[in-house]
Amino acid sequence: MSPAPVIIAIDGRSGAGKTTLAVELAARLRAHHKVSLFHLEDIYPGWNGLAAGLERYVATVLTPLHRGEAATWVGWDWENHDDGGPRVTLPAEIVIVEGVGAAAAEARPLLDAVIWAESPDDVRRTRALDRDGATYEPYWDQWAAQEDAWLARDDVPALADVRVQNLADGSAVVDLLRLLPYLPALAPVLAPELSARRGLRLRARRLDERPDSAALFHSLYGGSPNAVWLDSSNWESATIATTRAAGPDRESAQTAAERSRFSIMADDGGTFGQSVSHRSGESLISAGSATVRVTGQFFRWLDTVWGRRAVRAPEGYPGQFTLGWLGCLGYELKRETGGTDLPAATPDAALIFSGRAVVLDHAEGTAWLLALEAPDAEDWLKAAAAAVHQAAAPEPGGSTAVVLPQAPAFRSRDTGEAYRKKIAAAQHEIAEGNTYEVCLTTTLEARVPAAAVDPWRIYLALRGRNPAPFASFLRLDGVTVASTSPERFLKIASDGGMRAEPIKGTRRRAADAQEDARLRTDLATSLKDRAENIMIVDLLRNDLSHFAVPGSVTVSRLCAIESYATVHQMVSTIDARLLPGSSRAEAVAACFPAGSMTGAPKISTMAILDRLEEGPRGLYSGAIGYFSLNGATDLAVAIRTLVFNARGDGTAELTLGVGGAITADSVPDEEYEEIRTKAYGVLSTLGAEFPGD
């Protein structure tokens, strides 16, 4: 008896290319492992023998192999249409079983992983008949009927760990090998494959050109289904503000400019491209033609793929992003960090892995092309360099409004009266001692014809009207996000430096300079706003301390005022040093969701918010940013964020979350006016109005 092997089943309808896929996978795995291969077509007792064949397979092949024993079984003689002689399949470190029914219900308890291979019906028939010739053709319909009957009672495709669109071009096995190590049952045995995946080399080219970033993104990624642009759209205005400011205002302006230095754009194309979408405890990770399903917490999964230094930064490169995962985390991931579980219409997390990207350094006026070494790296570097050169021109001012056939008619989850009542309910919780600050939010929604809105044009107008250091445009998992967020949630540098910069306190901008200055002063001297901000600073000091070097948590800026195109904001900065050896994913989880979007204390206040808000927030008040291969991350709070969720009926749902912090001193009318102010920048760009009472 040998140690129990890891057993992988490759299932699918006849003609899906299972045999070729199994042979290719076994050949690749034999570089590091002993692999045994079993074909179910050798055991089916005739053209009407699917059900009987499955019984034989489970009893005489799978059961002994699962125990680490040699399997002795009776093969089928297809020429004489009768049982043949006894045959033996030996156990090995990895056993691959393939054929129709390899992952049937009776077999699944004995399997470690299930792969479902699929191909179009016409391709399957052609492939099967080309392989088996005229002997199969008279029995095609008979065999297909057995497959139909079996799958009607046993939905293997829905239960498979991996689904692969087998194009028979050699790509499927490559994609499978990228995804199989994500399965917990396979990760230990596939350690050599994991090590090879971590042996990455980064190539880089610096171009001394300042391209129009919008034109460049559209040129490189306008046709990509999944793409991310982390767009520091206010670099120019932040630089001007720095030169004009003096004293403490200059320091605040310099800090704001630092946030706006780099823009990053990428998709999930190329050799290393992957994407992940997480919903309610299940992650779907895709690479090319294959998709793997992994159950479990998102932050635990993130810890397996990020946080360790896998590449070195290029010489002279001033940025922190050295390729990796980019995208967004939804607020409902709070289920993993002390909050309750609420399902949302949008993914709880959506990321792409980019093995190649463009990073614009606005301070130096350069473009960095980054690519992991791969067969397609050189061609991409040349194409990207040409695109940068073609887009090298001053950025036009552009339009700051969008002309739509009809302005979206937004509805609010709460009427003005209902929102004010919720403010009173939050203040009651404060009076009862259950919380001392509640970040109450509501959601504006509009359903429009999908063809009537162009998220790209809308985003360009938003960034023109309200440039922000953490602006972003994302197309991920069928959802498009257009954000002009000014707020950093959390930054962890590759050397372990941590920073959070919560915003609490907002005033609108005024066209009149004197009135604008008065509003800024009013915010700076507001005892209520300072109290809100300081409470969140205290919460974030605690969040950071869980994974910080003792004594390293400091507040370098407290209640500073920063001015943006449509609002003045009160911002604080908390710094810390990550404890060496700590999990960076767990450090992010310890701070999630942003305290500026929950209130304090965080966990009890999130429970209060669930009761008051009466629905999920979705991506709003989650986070947008990157998780880099050098262990760095930089995440913004998903505020001032418009989400487009395409429906299958030809419509799209537009959602915009807005909210504010409620304290014992809050005045309901003033709080309601604040959420209208926060929504104005987005709604006015669309020609829409805040829903009436």
C-alpha positions in Angstrom: 0.0 0.0 0.0 1.2 3.5 -0.9 0.3 6.8 0.7 -3.1 8.0 -0.5 -2.7 9.8 -3.8 -4.2 13.1 -4.8 -6.9 12.2 -7.3 -8.0 14.7 -10.0 -11.0 13.9 -12.2 -11.5 15.5 -15.7 -15.1 15.2 -16.7 -17.2 16.5 -19.5 -19.5 15.4 -22.3 -18.1 13.2 -25.1 -15.9 15.1 -27.5 -14.9 17.8 -25.0 -11.3 16.9 -25.3 -10.9 15.3 -21.9 -8.4 12.6 -23.0 -6.0 15.1 -24.7 -6.3 17.4 -21.7 -5.6 14.6 -19.2 -2.6 13.4 -21.2 -1.2 17.0 -21.5 -1.8 17.7 -17.8 -0.1 14.4 -16.8 2.9 15.2 -19.0 3.3 18.6 -17.4 2.9 17.3 -13.9 5.5 14.5 -14.4 8.2 17.1 -14.4 7.9 17.1 -10.6 5.6 14.2 -9.7 4.8 10.6 -10.3 1.5 10.5 -12.1 -0.9 7.7 -13.0 -3.6 8.0 -15.6 -6.9 6.2 -16.0 -9.4 6.5 -19.0 -13.0 5.6 -18.3 -13.6 4.6 -21.9 -11.6 1.5 -21.1 -14.2 0.3 -18.6 -17.6 1.2 -20.0 -19.4 -2.1 -20.9 -20.6 -1.1 -24.4 -22.4 1.8 -26.0 -25.2 1.5 -23.6 -23.0 1.1 -20.5 -22.5 4.6 -19.0 -24.4 3.8 -15.8 -22.9 0.3 -15.4 -19.4 1.7 -16.3 -19.6 4.2 -13.5 -20.4 1.5 -11.0 -17.4 -0.5 -12.1 -15.2 2.6 -12.1 -16.1 3.6 -8.5 -15.9 0.1 -7.1 -12.9 -1.4 -8.8 -10.7 1.6 -9.7 -11.4 4.7 -7.6 -12.0 3.0 -4.3 -8.7 1.1 -4.1 -6.7 4.0 -5.6 -8.2 6.3 -2.9 -6.7 3.9 -0.3 -3.3 4.0 -2.0 -3.8 0.4 -3.3 -3.4 -0.9 -6.9 -6.7 -1.1 -8.8 -7.4 -4.3 -10.6 -10.3 -4.0 -13.0 -11.8 -5.6 -16.0 -11.5 -3.7 -19.3 -14.0 -3.7 -22.2 -13.2 -5.3 -25.5 -14.8 -2.8 -28.0 -14.1 -5.0 -31.0 -15.7 -8.2 -29.5 -18.3 -6.3 -27.4 -17.5 -8.2 -24.3 -15.4 -8.0 -21.2 -11.7 -8.2 -21.8 -8.9 -9.4 -19.5 -8.0 -8.0 -16.1 -5.9 -4.8 -16.0 -4.1 -2.9 -13.3 -3.8 0.8 -12.5 -1.1 1.6 -10.0 -1.4 4.4 -7.4 1.0 7.4 -7.7 1.5 10.8 -6.0 -1.1 12.2 -8.4 -3.8 10.1 -10.2 -5.8 11.7 -13.1 -9.0 10.0 -14.0 -10.8 11.2 -17.2 -14.0 10.4 -19.0 -17.7 11.0 -19.0 -18.8 10.5 -15.4 -15.4 10.7 -13.9 -16.8 13.1 -11.3 -20.2 11.5 -10.9 -21.9 11.8 -7.5 -20.8 8.3 -6.4 -17.2 9.3 -7.2 -16.9 12.8 -5.8 -16.3 11.7 -2.1 -13.2 10.0 -3.3 -11.8 12.9 -5.4 -9.6 15.8 -4.4 -10.5 18.0 -7.4 -13.0 18.0 -10.3 -12.3 19.6 -13.6 -15.2 20.0 -16.1 -14.2 20.4 -19.7 -16.6 21.9 -22.1 -16.8 22.7 -25.8 -19.5 23.8 -28.2 -21.8 20.9 -29.3 -20.8 21.0 -33.0 -17.1 21.0 -32.0 -17.6 18.1 -29.6 -19.3 15.9 -32.2 -16.7 16.6 -34.9 -13.9 16.0 -32.4 -15.3 12.7 -31.1 -16.1 11.3 -34.6 -12.7 12.3 -35.9 -11.1 10.5 -33.1 -13.2 7.3 -33.1 -14.3 7.3 -36.8 -17.3 5.4 -38.1 -17.4 3.1 -35.0 -18.9 5.9 -32.9 -21.2 7.6 -35.4 -24.1 5.1 -35.2 -24.1 5.4 -31.4 -23.7 9.1 -31.0 -27.3 9.9 -30.2 -27.6 6.8 -27.9 -24.6 7.8 -25.9 -25.7 11.5 -25.8 -29.1 10.5 -24.4 -27.3 8.7 -21.5 -25.2 11.8 -20.8 -28.4 13.9 -20.8 -30.1 11.5 -18.3 -27.1 11.4 -16.0 -26.5 15.2 -16.0 -30.2 15.9 -15.4 -29.9 14.2 -12.0 -26.3 15.1 -11.3 -25.2 18.7 -12.1 -21.5 18.1 -12.2 -20.6 21.3 -14.1 -22.2 23.4 -11.3 -20.3 21.5 -8.6 -16.9 21.3 -10.4 -13.9 23.0 -8.8 -12.6 24.1 -12.2 -14.4 24.7 -15.5 -12.3 25.0 -18.7 -13.4 25.9 -22.2 -11.2 23.4 -24.1 -10.3 24.9 -27.4 -7.8 22.1 -28.2 -5.1 24.6 -29.0 -2.8 23.7 -26.0 -3.9 26.7 -23.9 -6.2 24.8 -21.6 -3.5 22.9 -19.8 -1.4 26.0 -19.3 -4.4 27.8 -17.8 -5.2 24.9 -15.6 -1.7 24.7 -14.2 -2.0 28.4 -13.2 -5.2 27.8 -11.3 -5.0 24.3 -9.7 -2.6 25.4 -6.9 -5.3 27.7 -5.7 -7.3 24.6 -4.6 -6.5 23.9 -0.9 -6.6 20.1 -1.5 -4.0 20.4 -4.3 -1.8 23.2 -2.9 0.5 21.0 -0.8 1.3 18.5 -3.6 1.7 21.3 -6.2 4.3 23.1 -4.1 6.9 22.9 -6.9 4.5 24.5 -9.3 3.8 27.2 -6.7 7.6 27.9 -6.4 7.9 28.2 -10.1 5.1 30.8 -10.1 6.9 32.9 -7.5 10.2 32.9 -9.5 9.3 36.0 -11.5 11.5 38.6 -13.2 10.3 42.1 -13.8 11.3 44.0 -17.0 10.9 47.8 -17.1 11.3 50.7 -19.6 11.3 54.3 -18.7 10.0 56.8 -21.3 10.6 60.5 -20.8 7.2 61.4 -22.1 4.0 62.8 -20.5 1.1 61.2 -22.4 -2.5 62.2 -22.3 -3.5 59.6 -19.7 -7.1 59.2 -20.8 -6.1 58.8 -24.5 -3.4 56.3 -23.4 -5.8 54.2 -21.3 -8.4 54.2 -24.1 -5.8 53.2 -26.7 -4.3 50.3 -24.6 -7.4 49.0 -22.8 -10.5 50.5 -24.4 -11.4 47.0 -25.7 -10.5 45.0 -22.6 -13.4 43.4 -20.7 -11.4 43.7 -17.5 -9.3 46.8 -17.0 -8.3 49.2 -14.2 -7.1 52.8 -14.3 -6.0 54.2 -10.9 -6.1 57.7 -12.0 -4.5 60.5 -10.0 -6.5 63.1 -11.9 -5.7 66.1 -9.7 -1.9 66.2 -10.0 -2.0 69.5 -11.9 -4.4 71.2 -9.5 -2.5 69.8 -6.4 0.8 71.1 -7.8 -0.7 74.6 -8.3 -2.2 74.6 -4.8 1.2 73.7 -3.4 2.9 76.6 -5.0 0.3 79.1 -3.9 -0.1 77.9 -0.3 1.9 79.0 2.7 2.5 77.7 6.3 0.4 74.8 7.4 -1.7 75.0 4.3 1.4 74.4 2.2 2.2 71.2 4.1 -1.4 70.0 3.6 -1.1 70.8 -0.1 2.2 68.9 -0.4 0.7 65.9 1.3 -2.2 66.0 -1.1 0.1 66.3 -4.1 2.1 63.2 -2.9 -1.0 61.1 -3.2 -1.5 62.3 -6.8 2.0 61.5 -8.1 1.3 58.2 -9.8 -1.4 56.8 -12.2 -1.6 53.1 -13.0 -3.3 51.4 -15.9 -3.6 47.7 -16.7 -5.8 44.8 -17.8 -5.7 41.0 -17.3 -4.3 40.2 -20.7 -1.1 38.4 -21.5 0.7 35.3 -20.1 0.1 36.0 -16.5 -3.3 37.7 -16.6 -5.9 36.5 -14.1 -9.1 37.8 -12.5 -11.0 37.0 -9.3 -14.5 37.7 -8.2 -15.6 37.0 -4.7 -19.2 36.7 -3.5 -20.5 35.5 -0.1 -17.6 33.2 0.8 -16.8 31.9 -2.7 -14.0 33.1 -5.1 -14.1 32.5 -8.8 -10.6 32.9 -10.3 -10.1 32.9 -14.0 -7.1 32.5 -16.2 -7.6 32.4 -20.0 -10.0 29.5 -20.7 -10.2 28.2 -17.1 -12.1 29.2 -14.0 -11.5 27.7 -10.5 -14.0 27.9 -7.6 -12.5 28.3 -4.1 -14.6 28.5 -1.0 -13.5 30.4 2.1 -12.8 33.9 3.2 -11.5 36.4 0.7 -8.8 37.8 3.0 -7.5 34.3 3.7 -7.2 33.7 -0.1 -5.5 37.1 -0.5 -2.9 36.1 2.0 -2.0 33.1 -0.2 -1.3 35.2 -3.3 0.0 38.5 -1.9 2.2 39.9 0.8 5.6 38.4 0.1 8.2 40.1 -2.0 8.1 38.3 -5.4 10.0 40.8 -7.5 12.5 43.6 -7.1 11.7 47.2 -8.1 13.5 48.3 -11.3 16.5 50.5 -10.7 15.6 54.2 -10.5 11.8 53.4 -10.3 10.2 55.7 -7.7 6.8 54.0 -7.4 5.5 51.3 -5.1 3.5 49.3 -7.6 5.5 46.5 -9.2 2.6 44.6 -10.9 0.1 42.4 -9.1 -3.6 42.6 -8.2 -5.7 45.7 -8.8 -9.4 46.3 -8.3 -12.0 46.9 -5.6 -13.3 45.4 -2.3 -16.9 45.8 -1.4 -18.2 46.9 2.0 -19.9 43.6 2.6 -16.5 41.9 3.1 -17.1 43.2 6.7 -18.6 39.7 7.2 -14.9 38.6 7.6 -13.9 41.4 9.9 -16.6 41.4 12.6 -19.7 42.5 10.6 -22.7 40.5 9.5 -23.3 38.9 6.1 -25.4 40.8 3.7 -25.6 39.7 0.0 -25.1 42.5 -2.5 -25.9 42.9 -6.2 -22.3 43.6 -7.0 -19.2 41.4 -6.2 -17.8 41.6 -2.7 -14.4 41.8 -4.3 -13.2 42.0 -7.9 -9.5 42.1 -8.8 -7.4 41.4 -11.8 -3.8 40.2 -11.8 -1.7 42.2 -14.2 1.6 40.9 -15.4 2.1 44.1 -17.4 1.1 47.7 -16.8 1.8 51.4 -17.4 2.7 53.6 -14.5 2.7 57.4 -15.1 4.9 59.5 -12.8 3.3 62.9 -13.0 6.1 64.6 -10.9 8.9 63.6 -13.2 6.9 63.5 -16.4 7.7 59.9 -17.3 6.0 56.7 -18.2 7.2 53.4 -16.8 6.3 50.2 -18.7 6.4 47.2 -16.4 6.1 43.6 -17.6 6.9 40.2 -16.1 9.3 38.2 -18.2 7.2 36.0 -20.6 7.2 35.1 -24.3 4.8 37.9 -25.1 6.6 40.6 -22.9 8.8 42.1 -25.6 5.9 42.5 -28.1 3.8 44.2 -25.4 6.6 46.6 -24.4 7.0 47.7 -28.0 3.2 48.2 -28.5 2.9 50.0 -25.2 5.8 52.3 -26.0 4.2 53.2 -29.3 0.9 53.9 -27.6 2.7 56.2 -25.1 4.4 58.1 -27.8 1.2 58.5 -29.8 -0.6 59.8 -26.7 2.2 62.2 -25.7 0.4 65.5 -25.8 -0.9 68.0 -23.2 -4.2 66.7 -21.7 -7.1 68.7 -23.0 -9.5 70.3 -20.6 -12.4 68.3 -21.9 -16.0 68.7 -21.2 -17.1 68.5 -17.5 -20.7 67.5 -18.3 -22.3 64.6 -20.1 -25.1 65.0 -22.5 -27.5 62.0 -22.1 -30.7 61.3 -24.1 -32.4 61.8 -20.8 -30.9 62.6 -17.3 -31.2 59.5 -15.0 -34.1 59.8 -12.5 -32.5 58.7 -9.3 -34.5 57.4 -6.4 -33.2 57.2 -2.8 -33.4 54.3 -0.5 -34.6 56.9 2.1 -36.8 60.0 1.7 -35.6 63.1 3.5 -38.0 62.4 6.3 -36.9 58.8 6.6 -33.2 59.8 6.7 -33.8 62.3 9.4 -35.6 59.7 11.4 -32.6 57.4 11.0 -30.4 60.2 12.3 -32.6 60.4 15.4 -32.4 56.7 15.8 -28.6 56.8 15.6 -28.5 59.5 18.2 -30.7 57.4 20.4 -28.1 54.6 20.1 -25.4 57.1 21.1 -27.4 58.3 24.1 -27.8 54.6 25.2 -24.1 54.2 25.1 -24.1 51.7 22.3 -21.9 53.8 20.0 -20.5 57.3 19.9 -20.4 58.0 16.2 -22.5 56.4 13.4 -21.6 56.9 9.7 -25.1 56.7 8.3 -25.4 56.3 4.6 -28.1 55.9 2.0 -28.1 54.8 -1.7 -29.3 56.6 -4.8 -30.4 54.3 -7.6 -31.5 54.8 -11.2 -32.4 52.2 -13.8 -31.6 53.2 -17.4 -31.3 51.6 -20.8 -27.8 50.2 -21.0 -27.3 51.6 -24.5 -28.2 55.1 -23.2 -25.1 55.5 -20.9 -21.4 55.4 -21.7 -19.5 54.9 -18.4 -16.3 55.9 -20.1 -17.6 59.3 -21.2 -19.2 59.8 -17.8 -16.0 59.1 -16.1 -14.1 61.5 -18.2 -16.6 64.2 -17.3 -16.4 63.3 -13.6 -12.6 63.6 -13.5 -12.8 66.9 -15.4 -15.4 68.3 -13.0 -14.0 66.9 -9.8 -10.3 65.8 -10.1 -9.2 63.7 -7.1 -6.0 61.9 -5.9 -7.7 58.5 -5.9 -9.9 58.8 -8.9 -10.4 55.5 -10.7 -12.1 53.8 -13.6 -12.7 50.0 -13.4 -14.3 47.4 -15.6 -14.5 44.2 -13.6 -16.8 41.2 -13.7 -19.5 43.0 -15.7 -19.5 46.0 -13.3 -18.1 49.4 -14.2 -16.9 51.8 -11.4 -16.3 55.5 -11.9 -14.8 57.1 -8.8 -13.4 60.5 -7.8 -12.5 59.5 -4.3 -10.3 62.0 -2.3 -9.7 59.6 0.6 -6.9 57.1 1.3 -8.0 54.1 3.2 -4.7 52.4 3.9 -1.2 52.4 2.4 1.4 49.7 3.3 4.7 50.4 1.6 7.1 47.6 0.6 9.3 48.5 3.6 6.4 48.1 6.0 5.5 51.8 6.5 1.7 52.1 7.1 -0.5 55.1 6.6 -4.3 55.9 6.9 -5.8 59.3 6.1 -9.4 59.5 7.1 -11.7 62.3 6.0 -14.4 63.5 8.3 -15.9 67.0 7.9 -17.1 68.5 4.6 -18.1 71.9 3.2 -19.1 72.8 -0.3 -16.9 75.1 -2.4 -18.4 78.5 -3.4 -17.8 80.5 -6.6 -17.3 83.7 -4.6 -13.8 83.7 -3.1 -14.8 85.4 0.2 -17.7 82.9 0.7 -15.4 80.0 -0.2 -12.8 81.2 2.4 -15.6 81.6 5.0 -16.7 78.0 4.4 -13.2 76.7 4.7 -12.7 78.6 8.0 -16.1 77.4 9.2 -14.9 73.8 8.7 -11.5 74.4 10.3 -13.1 75.8 13.4 -16.1 73.5 13.7 -15.9 71.7 17.1 -18.4 69.1 15.9 -16.4 68.2 12.8 -13.2 68.1 14.8 -14.8 65.7 17.2 -16.0 63.5 14.4 -12.5 63.4 12.9 -10.7 62.8 16.2 -13.0 59.9 17.0 -12.1 58.2 13.7 -8.4 58.9 14.2 -8.6 57.1 17.6 -10.4 54.2 15.9 -7.8 53.9 13.2 -4.9 54.2 15.7 -6.4 51.1 17.3 -6.9 49.3 13.9 -3.3 49.9 12.9 -1.9 48.9 16.2 -3.0 45.2 15.8 -0.1 44.6 13.3 2.2 47.6 14.1 5.5 47.7 15.9 4.6 48.8 19.5 5.0 52.5 19.9 5.2 53.2 16.2 1.6 54.5 15.8 1.7 58.3 15.4 -0.6 61.1 14.2 1.4 63.3 12.0 -1.5 65.5 10.9 -4.7 66.2 12.8 -7.7 67.9 11.3 -5.9 69.5 8.4 -8.1 71.2 5.7 -7.7 70.2 2.1 -9.6 71.8 -0.7 -10.9 70.0 -3.9 -12.9 71.2 -6.9 -16.3 70.8 -5.2 -15.6 70.5 -1.5 -13.4 71.4 1.4 -12.4 68.3 3.6 -10.9 67.8 7.0 -8.2 65.2 6.9 -5.9 63.5 9.4 -2.9 61.3 8.9 -2.0 58.3 11.1 1.3 56.5 10.5 2.7 53.2 11.8 5.3 50.5 11.1 4.2 47.0 10.2 5.4 44.4 12.6 8.0 42.3 10.8 6.7 38.8 9.8 3.1 39.9 10.0 0.6 39.0 7.3 -0.1 42.0 5.2 -3.5 40.7 4.1 -4.5 40.3 7.8 -3.3 43.8 8.5 -5.6 45.1 5.7 -8.4 43.0 7.1 -7.9 44.4 10.6 -8.5 47.9 9.2 -11.4 47.0 6.9 -13.9 48.5 6.3 -12.6 52.1 6.7 -13.5 53.5 10.1 -14.4 56.8 8.5 -17.3 54.9 6.9 -18.5 53.0 9.9 -18.2 55.1 13.0 -16.9 53.9 16.4 -16.6 51.5 18.0 -16.5 49.7 14.7 -18.0 46.3 15.2 -21.0 47.3 17.3 -21.6 50.3 15.1 -21.7 48.2 11.9 -24.5 46.1 13.5 -26.4 49.3 14.2 -25.9 50.4 10.6 -27.2 47.2 9.3 -30.4 47.8 11.2 -30.7 51.4 10.2 -29.7 51.3 6.6 -31.8 48.2 5.7 -29.8 47.1 2.8 -26.2 46.4 1.5 -23.9 49.2 0.5 -22.2 47.1 -2.2 -18.9 48.5 -3.5 -19.6 51.9 -1.9 -17.5 52.6 1.2 -15.3 49.6 0.4 -11.8 50.1 -1.1 -10.2 50.6 -4.5 -6.5 50.1 -5.3 -3.7 47.6 -5.7 -1.8 44.7 -4.0 1.7 44.8 -5.5 4.1 41.9 -6.0 6.6 43.7 -3.7 4.2 43.5 -0.8 3.0 47.1 -1.1 -0.7 48.2 -1.2 -2.4 51.5 -1.6 -6.2 51.6 -1.2 -8.7 54.4 -1.4 -12.1 54.6 0.2 -14.8 54.0 -2.4 -16.7 57.3 -2.0 -17.9 59.8 -4.6 -18.3 56.6 -6.6 -20.8 55.8 -9.4 -21.3 52.1 -10.0 -22.8 50.7 -13.3 -24.2 47.2 -13.0 -25.4 45.8 -16.3 -28.6 43.7 -16.1 -29.4 40.9 -18.5 -32.6 42.7 -19.7 -30.9 45.4 -21.6 -30.9 47.9 -18.7 -28.2 49.1 -16.3 -28.5 50.1 -12.7 -26.6 53.2 -11.6 -25.9 53.5 -7.9 -24.4 56.2 -5.8 -23.8 55.9 -2.1 -23.7 59.0 0.1 -23.6 59.5 3.9 -22.1 61.3 6.9 -21.1 60.9 10.5 -23.8 61.3 13.1 -22.8 62.3 16.6 -24.8 63.4 19.6 -24.5 67.1 18.4 -25.7 66.4 14.9 -28.5 68.6 13.5 -30.7 66.4 11.2 -31.3 69.1 8.6 -27.6 69.9 8.4 -26.7 66.2 8.0 -29.2 65.8 5.3 -27.8 68.9 3.5 -24.3 67.4 3.8 -25.2 64.2 1.8 -26.8 66.4 -0.9 -23.5 68.3 -1.1 -21.5 65.1 -1.4 -23.8 63.8 -4.2 -23.7 67.1 -6.1 -20.5 66.5 -8.0 -21.6 63.2 -9.5 -25.3 64.1 -10.1 -24.6 67.4 -11.7 -22.2 65.8 -14.1 -25.1 63.5 -15.2 -27.5 66.4 -15.4 -29.4 64.7 -12.7 -30.9 66.0 -9.4 -31.0 64.7 -5.9 -34.3 62.9 -5.4 -37.0 65.1 -3.9 -38.7 64.2 -0.7 
